[in-house]
Amino acid sequence: MFIDSARFSVTSGKGGQGCAAFRREKFVVKGGPDGGDGGKGGDVYFLVDNNTDTLSNYKGRKYFKADNGAQGLGGRMTGKSGESLVLVVPPGTQVIDDETNEVIFDLIELGEKVLFLEGGKGGLGNTHFKNSRNQRPTYFQPGLPGQVRSIRLELKLIADVGLVGYPNVGKSTLISVTSNATPEIANYEFTTLTPKLGVVEVGNYNSFVMADIPGIIDGASEGRGLGLEFLKHIERTKTLLFVIDVANYRTMIDQYRVLKEEVAKFSGELSKRNFAIVISKIDGYLGESLDEDIEKFIKDIGLEPTKSNEFKFEGENPYFVQDLIYSRFDNSKPYFVLPISSLTKLNLKPLGFALYNLLEQDK
């Protein structure tokens, strides 16, 4: 089960109390106080681990606590420190204060381990309180309590390319035929209920990670449909790939404009990411002229069809790609507009090379 948020309280360990003891040993007269200190309470850490990809370990849990420190012992022996609590999370997890909504940690780096709450200090034993006036102290310090925080974990998937499109426009099929992902595919809207990640191989030595999220609808940025819940998963993607369905009852330009608007409303920064467009399901086109409709869409977004490219796009359909040989990359425009078919696999291999080249523009 994909769990991308969790809410619970965390407490570090309480310090152990000190000890009030006196030395009792043969031939040692009035040995004096020798009570040891209490052990330190356990700390709380967060550890980023790539072997987990959801927050399912925290589902249904409301409270986590590190171990308390042990009481001090006679003979000036310090009590055992409490075991630290290590909370393992996947890369992309944000730790948020549930009361103030402050982002405490943004955990991205694999293997990163950060101290969240420090355990309470152990109390002093009575050996620390002897002096010339009080040579037989019988008191000691209690350990300090641990720290308590109410937090919320939110997972934002990390991917190189995020697929953005209406429900049932072919995103799941696209990621299934281009990567190792195996999403559920069916001919109805909102088949995809949870985000999916897949690794796309480009040639023999290169690859990138593609993310498929549930479809976005009008008003998604305001909470309609599943869009708001999962739009956060494309926040960390380096680039966006808009999937426009040529066989949809909505026009291509209407799909594109709504998707751009919803992304911009959700995050102004996200709307400035490098992006590209694929026109999907051209094998299911039912209009009068596919080429004319594609050409009209390219012109509707202020571009002109391109005559040549370096990626060996297949088929005779119109397309657009920025020429980076004689001009610089313009991130206000799509890097390419490419007709594809996941069913016949038209242009899927060139798509992988084009997306990999787009990712290079961020470096």
Backbone torsions as a table, in degrees:
resi	resn	phi	psi	omega
1	MET	NA	135.4	-179.5
2	PHE	-88.3	114.3	177.9
3	ILE	-116.1	121.6	-176.4
4	ASP	-116.4	10.2	175.1
5	SER	-153.3	151.7	178.8
6	ALA	-155.5	149.9	-179.2
7	ARG	-135.7	127.6	-179.6
8	PHE	-163.9	173.6	176.9
9	SER	-105.6	147.1	-180.0
10	VAL	-128.6	137.4	179.2
11	THR	-131.6	131.9	173.2
12	SER	-80.6	165.8	-174.7
13	GLY	-72.8	148.4	175.8
14	LYS	-79.6	141.9	176.5
15	GLY	-69.1	143.8	178.8
16	GLY	-72.0	150.8	179.8
17	GLN	-76.6	153.8	176.5
18	GLY	-71.1	175.2	-176.4
19	CYS	-119.0	139.1	172.4
20	ALA	-104.6	104.8	-177.9
21	ALA	-142.8	161.8	-179.5
22	PHE	-132.4	145.2	-177.2
23	ARG	-69.4	124.2	177.5
24	ARG	-125.7	104.1	-175.0
25	GLU	-146.2	141.7	-179.1
26	LYS	-60.5	135.0	179.3
27	PHE	73.0	5.5	175.4
28	VAL	-112.3	108.0	-176.1
29	VAL	-86.6	129.1	178.2
30	LYS	48.8	62.7	-175.8
31	GLY	-60.9	-21.0	177.0
32	GLY	88.5	174.5	-177.3
33	PRO	-70.0	139.4	177.3
34	ASP	-145.2	32.6	178.2
35	GLY	-70.3	130.5	-178.3
36	GLY	-84.2	170.0	-179.4
37	ASP	-82.5	155.2	175.5
38	GLY	-74.4	155.5	179.3
39	GLY	-76.1	154.8	178.9
40	LYS	-71.9	142.5	176.3
41	GLY	-69.8	154.8	-178.0
42	GLY	-67.5	142.1	176.5
43	ASP	-84.3	167.1	175.4
44	VAL	-119.3	125.9	-179.6
45	TYR	-120.8	157.4	166.9
46	PHE	-112.1	135.4	-179.8
47	LEU	-125.9	128.5	178.8
48	VAL	-89.4	120.6	-175.8
49	ASP	-130.3	129.9	-177.5
50	ASN	-79.2	-7.1	-179.3
51	ASN	-80.7	-4.1	175.4
52	THR	-125.0	140.9	-177.9
53	ASP	-125.4	7.2	174.3
54	THR	-139.4	177.5	177.1
55	LEU	-103.9	28.8	-175.0
56	SER	-64.1	-23.6	178.4
57	ASN	-63.2	-19.4	-176.0
58	TYR	-104.9	2.2	-179.6
59	LYS	-65.7	126.9	177.6
60	GLY	80.4	-3.4	179.0
61	ARG	-94.0	133.8	-177.6
62	LYS	-112.1	-11.7	-172.0
63	TYR	-152.3	133.3	175.0
64	PHE	-129.9	139.4	-177.0
65	LYS	-143.3	135.6	173.4
66	ALA	-78.7	162.7	-178.2
67	ASP	-71.8	149.6	175.6
68	ASN	-79.2	156.6	173.9
69	GLY	-74.8	152.3	-179.5
70	ALA	-83.9	156.9	178.4
71	GLN	-67.5	147.7	175.6
72	GLY	-66.2	162.6	-177.5
73	LEU	-125.2	166.0	175.4
74	GLY	-64.6	168.6	-177.6
75	GLY	73.6	23.5	179.8
76	ARG	57.1	32.0	178.8
77	MET	-88.9	125.5	178.9
78	THR	-76.8	139.0	178.4
79	GLY	-66.4	158.6	-179.7
80	LYS	-68.6	137.2	176.9
81	SER	-71.5	148.3	179.5
82	GLY	-70.6	148.4	177.8
83	GLU	-66.3	135.5	178.1
84	SER	-71.6	151.8	175.6
85	LEU	-102.1	122.4	179.7
86	VAL	-111.0	115.8	179.2
87	LEU	-95.1	112.8	-176.3
88	VAL	-89.4	128.5	-178.4
89	VAL	-133.7	155.5	177.0
90	PRO	-78.1	159.3	176.2
91	PRO	-58.6	141.0	-179.5
92	GLY	98.4	5.6	-178.0
93	THR	-85.4	133.2	172.8
94	GLN	-104.1	135.4	174.6
95	VAL	-102.9	117.8	-172.1
96	ILE	-121.2	134.5	173.9
97	ASP	-66.4	121.4	-173.4
98	ASP	-72.8	-15.4	-179.3
99	GLU	-93.6	-36.5	-175.9
100	THR	-108.9	-9.8	-175.5
101	ASN	64.3	18.0	175.9
102	GLU	-75.2	133.6	175.4
103	VAL	-79.4	111.0	-176.7
104	ILE	-80.6	-48.4	178.0
105	PHE	-135.3	146.3	171.7
106	ASP	-122.1	98.0	-167.6
107	LEU	-93.8	107.2	-175.0
108	ILE	-118.7	-41.3	-172.8
109	GLU	-73.9	128.5	178.6
110	LEU	-62.8	132.0	179.9
111	GLY	85.6	-3.4	-179.2
112	GLU	-65.5	133.3	178.9
113	LYS	-129.1	121.8	-176.1
114	VAL	-125.6	143.9	176.5
115	LEU	-79.8	124.5	-179.3
116	PHE	-100.1	-56.8	179.7
117	LEU	-127.7	134.3	179.0
118	GLU	-92.7	138.5	179.8
119	GLY	-68.4	156.5	179.8
120	GLY	-66.5	147.8	179.2
121	LYS	-74.2	142.1	178.3
122	GLY	-71.6	148.5	179.5
123	GLY	-75.6	156.2	-179.1
124	LEU	-81.4	142.7	174.9
125	GLY	-80.0	171.0	-174.2
126	ASN	-69.0	-12.9	179.2
127	THR	-63.6	-22.7	-178.3
128	HIS	-79.9	-11.5	-171.3
129	PHE	-109.1	7.9	177.8
130	LYS	-78.8	143.3	176.0
131	ASN	-153.9	-176.0	-175.9
132	SER	-66.5	-25.8	-179.8
133	ARG	-90.3	-29.1	-178.8
134	ASN	-129.5	90.8	-176.6
135	GLN	-90.1	-0.5	-179.9
136	ARG	-136.6	62.1	-179.6
137	PRO	-67.6	139.4	-179.2
138	THR	-114.1	9.9	-178.2
139	TYR	-113.7	163.2	-178.3
140	PHE	-148.8	171.9	179.3
141	GLN	-95.8	140.9	169.2
142	PRO	-75.3	158.7	176.7
143	GLY	-73.4	153.9	177.9
144	LEU	-76.3	144.9	-179.4
145	PRO	-69.2	159.2	175.6
146	GLY	-77.3	170.1	177.9
147	GLN	-89.6	146.5	-178.7
148	VAL	-123.0	131.7	175.9
149	ARG	-138.2	139.0	170.9
150	SER	-96.7	123.9	-173.4
151	ILE	-130.2	165.9	174.4
152	ARG	-130.7	131.7	175.8
153	LEU	-102.0	134.3	175.8
154	GLU	-131.5	126.2	-179.3
155	LEU	-97.8	125.6	174.8
156	LYS	-119.1	109.9	-174.3
157	LEU	-58.0	144.1	178.6
158	ILE	-104.2	120.3	179.8
159	ALA	-145.2	162.9	177.7
160	ASP	-83.9	-39.5	-177.9
161	VAL	-128.7	128.1	177.0
162	GLY	-110.3	127.6	179.4
163	LEU	-82.9	129.4	-179.3
164	VAL	-125.9	126.2	179.8
165	GLY	-174.5	168.6	175.2
166	TYR	-65.2	165.2	174.4
167	PRO	-62.3	144.4	172.9
168	ASN	61.4	38.4	177.4
169	VAL	-105.0	2.6	176.4
170	GLY	105.7	13.4	-179.5
171	LYS	-65.6	-46.4	-178.9
172	SER	-64.6	-40.5	178.1
173	THR	-64.4	-41.0	179.6
174	LEU	-60.6	-47.5	-177.7
175	ILE	-70.6	-26.8	-179.8
176	SER	-73.8	-31.3	-177.5
177	VAL	-94.5	-10.7	179.4
178	THR	-108.4	-12.1	-175.8
179	SER	-137.4	-171.4	178.6
180	ASN	-92.3	7.6	179.7
181	ALA	-74.9	149.4	179.8
182	THR	-129.5	69.6	179.7
183	PRO	-74.6	161.6	173.6
184	GLU	-72.8	136.3	-178.6
185	ILE	-127.6	127.3	178.0
186	ALA	-152.8	162.5	-175.1
187	ASN	-91.7	54.2	172.3
188	TYR	-151.2	157.9	-175.0
189	GLU	-71.8	151.0	-180.0
190	PHE	61.9	35.1	169.8
191	THR	-62.6	-42.1	179.0
192	THR	-81.8	112.0	179.9
193	LEU	-106.0	-15.1	179.0
194	THR	-134.9	149.6	179.2
195	PRO	-64.0	150.0	178.1
196	LYS	-129.5	142.0	176.4
197	LEU	-114.3	142.8	176.4
198	GLY	-144.0	147.4	178.7
199	VAL	-96.9	122.7	-180.0
200	VAL	-99.4	120.6	178.6
201	GLU	-84.3	130.9	178.2
202	VAL	-119.8	105.6	-175.0
203	GLY	70.6	-155.0	-176.5
204	ASN	-92.4	-19.1	-170.3
205	TYR	-126.6	-9.5	-176.1
206	ASN	-114.8	154.3	178.3
207	SER	-160.3	165.5	173.2
208	PHE	-149.6	163.9	-176.7
209	VAL	-101.7	129.3	179.1
210	MET	-111.8	139.7	-179.7
211	ALA	-118.4	131.4	175.8
212	ASP	-109.5	125.6	179.2
213	ILE	-116.3	160.1	176.7
214	PRO	-55.4	151.9	-174.9
215	GLY	-59.7	146.7	178.6
216	ILE	-99.3	137.9	177.4
217	ILE	-122.1	172.5	176.8
218	ASP	-56.9	128.4	180.0
219	GLY	86.2	10.7	-178.5
220	ALA	-60.3	-37.6	-178.4
221	SER	-68.8	-12.9	179.0
222	GLU	-104.8	5.7	174.6
223	GLY	107.8	2.1	179.3
224	ARG	-79.1	145.3	179.2
225	GLY	65.0	-149.9	179.4
226	LEU	-101.0	-0.6	-171.2
227	GLY	-60.6	-47.7	-175.9
228	LEU	-62.9	-38.1	-178.1
229	GLU	-64.3	-32.6	-174.1
230	PHE	-114.2	-5.5	174.6
231	LEU	-57.8	-30.3	-179.4
232	LYS	-61.0	-23.0	-176.9
233	HIS	-76.4	-11.1	174.3
234	ILE	-102.4	3.4	178.9
235	GLU	-62.0	-33.4	-175.1
236	ARG	-96.1	0.8	179.6
237	THR	-73.2	143.5	-179.2
238	LYS	-72.4	-38.3	-178.5
239	THR	-137.1	160.7	178.5
240	LEU	-115.7	141.1	174.1
241	LEU	-120.0	108.8	179.5
242	PHE	-81.0	126.7	179.9
243	VAL	-104.4	112.2	-178.1
244	ILE	-107.5	125.8	-175.9
245	ASP	-91.6	115.0	-178.6
246	VAL	-73.5	-18.0	-179.3
247	ALA	-99.2	7.7	-178.4
248	ASN	-78.9	154.2	177.6
249	TYR	-70.7	-19.4	174.0
250	ARG	-81.7	146.7	177.2
251	THR	-70.5	157.8	-178.2
252	MET	-62.6	-41.5	-178.1
253	ILE	-68.2	-34.8	177.6
254	ASP	-66.3	-43.0	177.2
255	GLN	-57.9	-48.7	-175.6
256	TYR	-62.9	-45.5	-177.5
257	ARG	-64.2	-42.7	179.2
258	VAL	-64.4	-43.8	-179.9
259	LEU	-62.1	-44.3	178.5
260	LYS	-62.3	-41.8	-179.1
261	GLU	-65.7	-43.0	-178.9
262	GLU	-65.5	-40.3	177.9
263	VAL	-64.8	-42.1	-179.4
264	ALA	-66.3	-39.2	178.8
265	LYS	-66.8	-35.9	-179.6
266	PHE	-71.4	-42.1	-177.4
267	SER	-157.1	115.5	177.0
268	GLY	-62.2	-35.9	179.3
269	GLU	-67.2	-41.0	179.9
270	LEU	-62.8	-36.0	-178.1
271	SER	-69.1	-12.8	179.9
272	LYS	-95.5	1.4	-179.7
273	ARG	-68.6	154.6	172.8
274	ASN	-60.6	144.8	-176.8
275	PHE	-149.8	166.1	175.9
276	ALA	-144.9	171.0	-176.8
277	ILE	-132.3	134.8	167.8
278	VAL	-117.4	141.4	175.6
279	ILE	-102.2	108.0	-170.4
280	SER	-94.3	169.2	175.2
281	LYS	57.9	36.9	179.1
282	ILE	-67.6	-17.2	176.0
283	ASP	-72.4	-17.5	-179.8
284	GLY	-105.5	15.6	-177.9
285	TYR	-64.6	133.8	-177.4
286	LEU	-120.7	8.5	-178.8
287	GLY	-82.7	-164.4	-176.2
288	GLU	-88.0	-41.0	-178.2
289	SER	-144.6	106.1	-179.4
290	LEU	-61.4	-46.4	-177.3
291	ASP	-61.5	-41.6	-179.7
292	GLU	-65.5	-40.5	179.8
293	ASP	-66.5	-40.8	178.6
294	ILE	-65.9	-44.1	179.7
295	GLU	-62.5	-39.0	178.5
296	LYS	-64.6	-40.4	178.6
297	PHE	-62.9	-44.1	179.5
298	ILE	-60.3	-41.0	179.4
299	LYS	-73.0	-33.5	178.9
300	ASP	-62.4	-27.9	178.6
301	ILE	-96.6	16.5	171.7
302	GLY	83.5	24.2	-177.9
303	LEU	-123.2	171.5	176.3
304	GLU	-123.6	140.0	178.7
305	PRO	-55.4	148.1	-178.1
306	THR	-100.0	148.1	-177.3
307	LYS	-92.9	-26.4	-177.0
308	SER	-146.3	161.9	179.3
309	ASN	-156.4	166.7	-177.9
310	GLU	-95.6	-1.3	-173.7
311	PHE	-102.2	0.8	178.7
312	LYS	58.9	52.5	175.4
313	PHE	-58.4	139.9	-175.9
314	GLU	-94.1	161.0	176.4
315	GLY	83.0	173.9	-177.4
316	GLU	-105.9	5.9	-177.0
317	ASN	-70.9	150.1	176.9
318	PRO	-62.4	151.4	177.5
319	TYR	-152.8	171.7	175.3
320	PHE	-136.9	140.8	172.2
321	VAL	-150.0	138.2	179.1
322	GLN	-68.5	139.0	177.3
323	ASP	-90.8	106.3	-177.5
324	LEU	-93.6	3.0	178.6
325	ILE	-79.1	-41.7	-176.1
326	TYR	-109.6	-2.3	179.2
327	SER	-147.4	162.5	-179.2
328	ARG	-83.3	156.9	179.0
329	PHE	-66.0	132.8	179.6
330	ASP	-110.8	106.3	-175.3
331	ASN	-79.7	1.4	173.1
332	SER	-83.0	-10.5	179.1
333	LYS	-116.7	156.7	173.5
334	PRO	-65.8	144.7	177.7
335	TYR	-66.0	-37.0	175.3
336	PHE	-153.6	157.8	169.8
337	VAL	-123.8	113.8	-168.9
338	LEU	-131.2	123.2	173.0
339	PRO	-72.5	135.3	179.7
340	ILE	-138.1	164.8	171.0
341	SER	-139.9	114.4	177.3
342	SER	-71.3	-24.2	-179.8
343	LEU	-72.4	-49.2	-179.8
344	THR	-92.3	-3.5	-180.0
345	LYS	65.1	25.0	177.5
346	LEU	-66.9	124.8	174.7
347	ASN	68.2	12.1	-178.9
348	LEU	-71.8	-40.2	178.8
349	LYS	-67.8	-46.9	175.2
350	PRO	-60.9	-31.0	177.8
351	LEU	-60.7	-42.8	178.8
352	GLY	-60.2	-44.3	179.4
353	PHE	-66.8	-38.4	-179.8
354	ALA	-66.7	-41.0	178.5
355	LEU	-66.7	-39.7	178.0
356	TYR	-62.7	-39.7	177.3
357	ASN	-65.6	-35.6	177.0
358	LEU	-64.2	-40.0	178.8
359	LEU	-63.3	-29.1	179.3
360	GLU	-67.5	-20.7	-178.2
361	GLN	-72.5	-13.7	178.2
362	ASP	-82.7	-12.7	-172.7
363	LYS	-89.1	NA	NA
